[in-house]
Amino acid sequence: MVGQLESYLDHLYAKGFKLSASDIKFIYFGKQITAASDYTVRLAIEYTLKLTYGFDGSFFVNLLEHLDEQQLTKRHEVEAYLKVKNMIE
């Protein structure tokens, strides 16, 4: 059975975001070290791509760790957090 994260990565590929094999390994590494849900990992990927205009593995893991530490699991919580950190408007 294909999980939510795998489906999201397939969706990104179909939209033209061709992540490298090492990027995908980094995503799963981040998921493993934080024990984050697929949805939280998806949010971290989404905002990494938006804020870095590509995939930056260290930014992704840092963001995922912060989301996990703050227990942010909903999109509006993540957006509010990023606004407070002056990362988005």
C-alpha distance (Angstrom), angle and dihedral (degrees) to the residues before:
residue distance angle dihedral
M1 . . .
V2 3.79 . .
G3 3.79 112.9 .
Q4 3.76 129.0 -138.3
L5 3.80 92.6 -100.5
E6 3.80 93.7 51.2
S7 3.80 90.2 49.2
Y8 3.80 90.3 50.7
L9 3.81 92.1 50.5
D10 3.82 89.2 49.9
H11 3.82 88.9 49.6
L12 3.82 90.9 52.1
Y13 3.80 90.6 49.4
A14 3.81 90.9 50.8
K15 3.83 89.2 51.0
G16 3.81 91.6 53.1
F17 3.81 101.7 -96.7
K18 3.77 98.7 129.4
L19 3.78 104.7 -170.4
S20 3.79 115.2 -165.3
A21 3.78 122.9 -118.9
S22 3.80 89.0 -106.7
D23 3.84 90.4 52.1
I24 3.79 90.1 52.9
K25 3.81 91.1 47.5
F26 3.80 88.4 50.9
I27 3.82 90.3 51.5
Y28 3.79 91.5 53.2
F29 3.81 90.6 44.2
G30 3.81 89.5 54.8
K31 3.78 91.0 47.2
Q32 3.79 90.5 51.0
I33 3.81 97.5 48.1
T34 3.81 93.4 47.1
A35 3.81 98.6 34.7
A36 3.81 85.2 -139.0
S37 3.78 121.7 168.1
D38 3.79 120.1 -104.0
Y39 3.81 89.0 -108.8
T40 3.81 93.3 54.0
V41 3.81 89.8 48.0
R42 3.82 88.9 50.1
L43 3.81 90.5 52.8
A44 3.81 91.0 49.0
I45 3.81 90.6 50.2
E46 3.81 92.1 47.0
Y47 3.80 94.4 51.0
T48 3.80 92.6 41.3
L49 3.81 89.2 56.4
K50 3.81 92.4 45.1
L51 3.79 96.5 45.9
T52 3.80 100.3 39.0
Y53 3.84 97.7 33.0
G54 3.78 88.5 -127.9
F55 3.77 137.6 21.2
D56 3.79 116.7 -54.9
G57 3.79 108.1 179.9
S58 3.79 97.0 -159.0
F59 3.82 91.6 48.4
F60 3.80 89.8 48.7
V61 3.81 94.8 51.4
N62 3.80 91.8 44.4
L63 3.80 91.4 50.4
L64 3.80 92.3 45.3
E65 3.81 91.0 50.6
H66 3.81 90.5 50.9
L67 3.80 92.5 48.2
D68 3.78 89.3 49.6
E69 3.84 94.2 46.1
Q70 3.80 91.1 49.1
Q71 3.83 90.4 44.0
L72 3.81 91.2 -127.8
T73 3.78 109.0 166.5
K74 3.80 103.9 152.9
R75 3.79 128.3 73.3
H76 3.81 94.3 -123.9
E77 3.83 90.6 51.5
V78 3.81 91.2 51.3
E79 3.81 92.0 47.6
A80 3.82 91.6 49.3
Y81 3.82 90.2 49.3
L82 3.81 92.5 49.4
K83 3.82 90.5 48.6
V84 3.81 91.1 52.7
K85 3.82 88.3 50.8
N86 3.85 89.1 49.8
M87 3.78 91.5 -120.7
I88 3.82 94.8 122.6
E89 3.78 134.6 18.9
